[in-house]
Amino acid sequence: MRIQRPARLIGILVLIFVMALGIGIWAAPHWRGKPAATPPATEAPVPEASPTPQAGDLPEPTPEPTPPGPTLPPTETLSLLAVGDIMLHKGQTESALVSGDTYDFTSVFTEVKPYIEAADIAFANFETVTAGKSNGGYGFYPTFNSPYGILDALKLTGFDVLTHANNHTMDRGMAGVIGTRNYMQELGFLYTGSNTSYQEQDQILMVSAKGIRIAVLAYTEMVNSFGMLETAAQKEYATNLMNKARMLNDIKRARQQGADIVIMCLHWGDEYDRNAPQRNRALARELIAAGVDIIFGSHPHVVQTIERLHVDGDLGPREGIVYYSLGNFISGMYKQYRDDGLMAQVTLIRDTASGTVKLGECSYLSVWHEKTTGAPTPNGYAYKLHVCGTALFENANLTSTQRDTMKRIWQDTLALIGDNNATPIPCIPDYHAALKGTSLR
């Protein structure tokens, strides 16, 4: 007997599988919660084209903030230094001979050089000429003609401005004026006081530093001789003689040319007199009233007093500083009071906002021009400048003679000038008390 149950069973299972498969296909989309049909597509909106920007339509870029500039100090200072007569007598000149026609004077200035270099502008009165050895040889008192080496040394020491209006300007006639001017120019000095023409005489020396314009005028009260000059015109322009009308006009012209400060260097007074004469004192007041700010005096070969004057005139109340005589800086004079001088120091103060300039402190340092023997020089002499206060307190190797001499010079100067108008610059604390008393090494 045939058994047919397995075939029938298989058929039933196939039928069940087919039905289950159909139900699964229908239920799948609905199981996932999404519609079975894809929604009809819609067109995405096309954005409108933006117009091309023109240059003028572009927005301005935000400017970068400007960093703040450096803050200017409310004031700025300018330091001036001036010394007295620079003269070369026979002994000084012979001691500086190197060989042939070469002379070296630099060792004379070693101790004062730092002070002169530290000044913004340094002045000196050149009381000799450099006409060259071929013009009558080198000369000493009473008619001077010095080697070019002295100008070399002054330049190396740090001087900036040389004045050349004094009683020895004409000692070699126009050859001396021209030779001196030419070598000063070659070395780069600024100079005034002697001239080679009327046109040169009419020029006002203007020195500018740190935004301050300074007019420098120089005149002499006397000239030893015009004998070597060839024409009457040369006698008028070769050096600037003190003529009040001309001086007042030059002050006015200096101000018109933009001078903030007017300095006048005057070769005036009486030789070897430590008291400034009344004629100089009266003239100083007139000049300050007319527009002069500082007077540096020379010629007496000794130190005279210092005044800080307040005067009234056409320009209203004015202030001025007068060093009546700075004495000798270097020379062959060695009597008391003639072997020393002053280094004058004046501070100018400029207001950086307004540009106005006024006088600050005025002060001084005493200097001694020492002469020693037994030196390894052609004539056995050596010459050297000392700053008295500095040497007394800082040089432990001074001899008793050196110490006594410098103490005497300082005390003589302090007694003459006093502390009222100009302050000796301190080198150490309590400098005045030490010098007035006995607490020196």
C-alpha positions in Angstrom: 0.0 0.0 0.0 1.4 3.4 -1.0 1.8 6.1 1.7 1.1 9.7 0.4 1.2 11.9 3.7 4.7 13.5 3.2 3.8 14.9 -0.2 0.6 16.3 1.0 2.3 17.8 4.0 5.0 19.4 1.8 2.3 21.1 -0.3 0.7 22.6 2.7 4.0 24.0 4.0 4.8 25.6 0.7 1.4 27.2 0.6 1.9 28.6 4.1 5.3 30.0 3.2 4.0 31.8 0.1 1.2 33.4 2.1 3.6 34.6 4.8 6.0 36.1 2.2 3.2 38.1 0.7 2.0 39.4 4.0 5.6 40.5 4.9 6.1 42.4 1.7 2.9 44.3 2.3 3.5 45.1 5.9 7.2 46.3 5.7 6.6 49.9 4.8 3.8 50.3 7.3 5.9 48.8 10.0 8.5 51.4 9.6 6.0 54.3 9.9 6.8 55.9 6.4 4.5 56.2 3.5 5.0 53.5 0.9 4.9 55.9 -2.1 7.6 58.5 -2.8 6.1 62.0 -2.8 6.1 63.9 -6.1 9.3 65.9 -6.7 9.1 69.7 -6.4 11.5 72.2 -8.1 14.0 74.0 -5.8 13.7 77.8 -6.1 16.6 79.3 -8.2 18.2 82.2 -6.3 18.3 85.5 -8.1 21.8 86.6 -9.3 23.3 89.3 -7.1 24.5 92.4 -9.0 28.3 92.6 -9.5 29.6 95.0 -6.8 31.2 98.1 -8.0 34.3 99.6 -6.4 32.4 102.4 -4.9 29.9 100.1 -3.4 32.4 98.1 -1.3 32.2 98.8 2.4 35.1 100.8 3.8 37.5 98.5 5.7 37.7 99.2 9.4 40.9 101.1 9.9 43.5 99.5 12.1 43.9 101.5 15.3 47.0 103.7 15.3 49.3 102.8 18.1 50.0 105.7 20.3 53.3 107.5 19.6 56.0 108.0 22.2 55.1 110.6 24.8 57.4 113.6 24.6 58.8 114.9 27.9 57.3 118.3 28.8 60.8 119.9 28.5 64.1 119.2 26.9 67.5 120.6 28.0 70.5 121.7 26.1 73.9 122.1 27.9 76.4 124.9 27.0 80.0 125.1 28.2 82.4 128.0 27.6 86.0 128.6 28.5 88.2 131.7 28.4 91.3 132.7 26.6 93.3 130.2 24.6 96.8 131.5 24.1 100.2 129.9 23.3 103.3 131.4 24.7 106.8 130.2 23.8 107.2 127.6 26.5 103.9 125.9 25.7 104.6 125.8 22.0 108.1 124.4 22.3 107.0 121.7 24.8 104.5 120.4 22.2 107.0 119.9 19.4 107.0 116.4 18.0 109.3 116.8 15.0 109.7 119.1 12.1 106.6 121.3 12.0 104.3 118.8 13.9 103.0 119.8 17.3 100.8 117.8 19.7 98.9 119.7 22.4 96.4 117.0 23.3 97.9 116.0 26.6 97.1 119.5 28.0 93.4 118.8 27.8 93.1 115.2 29.1 91.4 116.0 32.4 89.0 118.6 31.0 88.0 116.6 27.9 85.2 114.6 29.5 83.5 117.9 30.6 83.8 119.5 27.2 82.7 116.4 25.3 79.6 116.0 27.6 78.3 119.5 26.7 75.9 119.8 23.8 77.8 122.9 22.6 81.2 123.9 23.8 82.7 127.4 23.1 86.2 128.9 23.4 87.9 132.2 22.7 90.8 131.6 20.3 93.3 134.4 21.2 96.0 133.7 18.7 96.2 133.1 14.9 97.3 130.2 12.7 98.9 132.0 9.7 101.4 129.2 9.1 105.1 129.2 9.9 105.9 130.7 6.5 104.2 134.0 7.6 107.0 135.4 9.8 107.5 132.2 11.8 105.7 131.3 15.0 105.2 134.2 17.3 104.6 134.8 21.0 103.9 137.8 23.1 103.2 140.5 22.0 102.3 139.2 18.5 101.1 135.6 18.3 101.2 133.1 15.5 100.6 129.5 16.6 101.0 126.0 15.0 98.0 124.4 13.4 98.3 121.7 16.0 96.5 123.7 18.6 93.4 123.7 16.6 93.7 120.0 16.1 93.9 119.5 19.8 90.9 121.7 20.5 88.8 119.7 18.0 89.9 116.4 19.5 89.0 117.8 23.0 85.4 118.4 21.9 85.0 122.1 21.2 82.4 123.1 18.7 82.4 126.9 18.4 85.5 129.2 18.4 85.2 133.0 18.6 88.0 135.1 17.0 87.3 138.7 17.9 90.0 139.8 20.3 93.0 142.1 20.5 95.3 139.5 18.9 93.2 138.8 15.9 95.3 141.1 13.7 98.7 139.9 14.9 99.5 138.6 11.4 97.2 140.8 9.4 94.8 139.3 6.9 97.2 136.3 6.5 96.3 135.4 10.1 92.6 136.0 9.7 92.5 133.9 6.5 94.8 131.1 7.7 92.9 130.8 10.9 89.5 130.8 9.2 90.6 128.3 6.6 91.9 125.7 9.1 88.9 126.1 11.4 86.7 125.4 8.4 88.8 122.4 7.4 88.4 120.9 10.9 84.7 121.6 11.0 84.6 124.3 13.6 81.8 126.8 13.7 83.4 130.2 14.2 82.7 134.0 14.3 84.4 137.2 15.1 87.0 137.7 12.2 86.1 138.1 8.6 87.5 138.3 5.1 84.8 140.6 3.6 81.9 142.8 4.5 79.6 140.0 3.3 81.1 137.6 5.7 80.9 140.1 8.5 77.2 140.5 7.9 76.5 136.8 8.4 75.2 135.8 11.8 76.4 132.5 13.1 73.4 130.3 13.9 73.9 127.1 15.8 71.0 124.6 16.0 70.7 121.7 18.5 67.7 119.8 20.0 65.3 122.1 18.3 66.9 125.3 19.7 68.4 128.0 17.4 71.2 129.9 19.0 72.8 133.1 17.5 76.4 133.6 18.4 77.8 137.1 18.1 81.4 138.1 19.0 83.1 141.5 19.3 86.3 143.0 20.7 86.7 146.3 22.6 90.3 146.7 21.2 92.8 145.5 18.7 96.5 145.8 19.3 97.4 146.9 15.8 95.9 147.3 12.3 99.4 148.0 10.9 99.6 144.8 8.8 96.3 145.5 7.0 96.5 146.9 3.5 93.2 148.8 3.1 90.9 150.9 5.1 88.1 148.5 4.3 90.0 145.6 6.0 90.2 147.6 9.2 86.4 147.8 9.2 85.6 144.1 8.5 88.6 142.1 9.5 87.3 141.8 13.1 84.1 142.8 14.8 84.8 145.9 16.9 82.5 146.7 19.7 80.1 149.4 18.3 76.9 149.6 20.2 74.8 150.6 17.3 76.0 147.7 15.2 75.7 145.3 18.1 72.1 146.3 18.8 71.3 145.9 15.1 72.9 142.5 15.0 70.8 141.4 18.0 67.6 142.5 16.2 68.7 140.7 13.0 69.4 137.5 14.9 65.9 137.5 16.4 64.4 138.2 13.0 66.3 135.2 11.6 64.7 132.9 14.2 67.1 132.8 17.1 65.6 131.4 20.3 68.7 132.4 22.3 71.3 135.1 21.6 74.8 134.5 23.0 77.3 137.4 22.9 81.0 136.8 23.4 82.8 140.0 24.4 86.5 140.6 24.6 86.3 143.6 27.0 87.4 145.0 30.3 90.7 145.8 31.9 93.6 143.4 32.0 94.4 141.7 35.4 91.5 143.5 37.2 89.3 141.1 39.0 86.5 143.6 39.3 84.3 144.1 36.3 84.3 147.8 35.3 81.2 149.9 35.6 81.1 150.5 31.8 80.9 146.7 31.2 78.1 146.3 33.8 76.1 149.1 32.3 76.5 147.8 28.7 75.6 144.3 29.8 72.2 145.5 31.1 71.6 147.4 27.8 72.4 144.3 25.7 70.2 142.0 27.8 67.3 144.5 27.5 67.8 144.5 23.8 67.6 140.7 23.5 70.9 139.1 24.5 70.5 136.1 26.8 74.0 135.1 27.8 77.3 137.0 27.7 80.7 135.2 27.9 83.4 137.7 28.6 87.2 137.5 28.1 90.4 139.6 27.9 91.2 140.5 31.5 93.2 137.2 31.9 91.7 136.8 35.4 88.3 135.6 36.6 85.6 138.2 37.2 82.2 137.8 38.8 79.0 136.3 37.4 75.6 138.0 37.5 72.1 136.8 36.7 70.4 140.1 35.7 66.7 141.0 35.4 66.1 144.1 33.4 63.2 146.0 31.8 63.3 147.5 28.3 61.4 147.8 25.0 61.0 144.1 25.0 59.6 144.0 28.5 61.1 142.2 31.5 64.0 140.1 30.5 66.6 137.9 32.2 70.2 137.3 31.2 73.4 135.7 32.5 76.7 137.5 32.4 80.1 135.9 32.9 82.2 139.1 32.9 85.5 137.3 32.5 86.2 133.6 32.3 89.9 134.2 32.8 92.7 132.2 31.1 92.1 128.7 30.0 95.6 128.0 28.7 98.4 130.5 28.5 102.0 131.1 29.7 100.9 133.4 32.6 101.7 132.1 36.0 101.2 134.9 38.5 98.4 134.5 41.0 94.9 134.7 39.4 96.4 134.4 35.9 97.0 130.7 35.9 93.3 129.8 36.4 89.9 130.3 34.8 86.4 129.1 34.6 84.5 126.5 32.6 81.0 128.2 32.5 78.0 125.9 32.2 74.5 127.1 31.3 71.4 124.9 30.8 68.7 125.9 28.3 65.2 124.6 28.8 62.9 124.1 25.8 59.1 123.5 26.3 58.4 120.7 23.8 54.7 121.7 23.4 55.1 125.4 22.8 58.7 125.4 21.6 59.6 128.3 23.9 63.1 128.4 25.3 64.3 129.8 28.7 67.5 130.0 30.7 68.0 127.2 33.3 70.8 126.8 35.8 74.1 128.6 35.4 77.2 127.2 37.1 81.0 127.0 36.8 84.0 124.9 37.5 87.4 126.3 38.4 90.4 125.1 36.3 94.1 125.4 36.8 96.7 125.4 34.0 99.7 123.8 35.6 103.3 124.1 34.4 105.8 121.5 35.6 109.5 121.1 35.0 111.7 118.0 34.4 109.2 116.7 31.8 110.3 114.5 28.9 109.5 117.2 26.3 111.9 119.2 24.0 112.2 122.0 26.6 111.6 120.1 29.8 108.3 121.7 30.6 104.9 120.1 30.7 101.5 121.9 30.8 98.2 120.4 32.0 94.7 121.6 32.8 93.1 120.4 36.1 89.5 120.7 37.2 90.2 121.8 40.8 87.3 120.2 42.6 87.6 116.9 40.8 91.3 116.7 41.3 91.1 117.6 45.0 88.6 114.9 45.8 89.5 112.2 43.3 93.2 112.3 42.8 95.1 110.7 45.7 98.4 111.3 44.0 98.5 115.1 44.1 101.6 116.7 45.6 101.2 119.1 48.4 102.0 122.0 46.0 99.3 120.9 43.6 96.8 120.5 46.4 97.6 123.8 48.0 97.4 125.6 44.6 94.1 124.2 43.6 92.6 124.8 47.0 93.7 128.4 46.9 92.3 128.8 43.4 88.9 127.4 44.3 88.6 129.5 47.5 89.7 132.7 45.7 87.1 132.1 43.1 84.4 131.2 45.6 85.1 134.4 47.6 84.9 136.5 44.4 81.8 135.0 42.9 80.0 133.5 45.8 77.0 131.2 45.7 74.2 133.7 44.8 74.2 133.7 41.0 76.0 130.6 39.9 76.5 127.3 41.7 79.8 125.5 41.5 79.0 122.0 40.3 79.5 119.4 43.0 81.8 116.5 42.4 80.9 114.7 45.6 78.2 115.3 48.3 78.7 118.4 50.4 81.3 119.7 48.0 81.0 123.3 49.1 81.4 122.5 52.8 84.4 120.5 52.1 86.1 123.1 50.0 85.3 125.9 52.5 86.6 123.9 55.4 89.6 121.7 55.9 88.2 118.2 55.1 90.4 117.8 52.1 92.7 114.9 51.6 
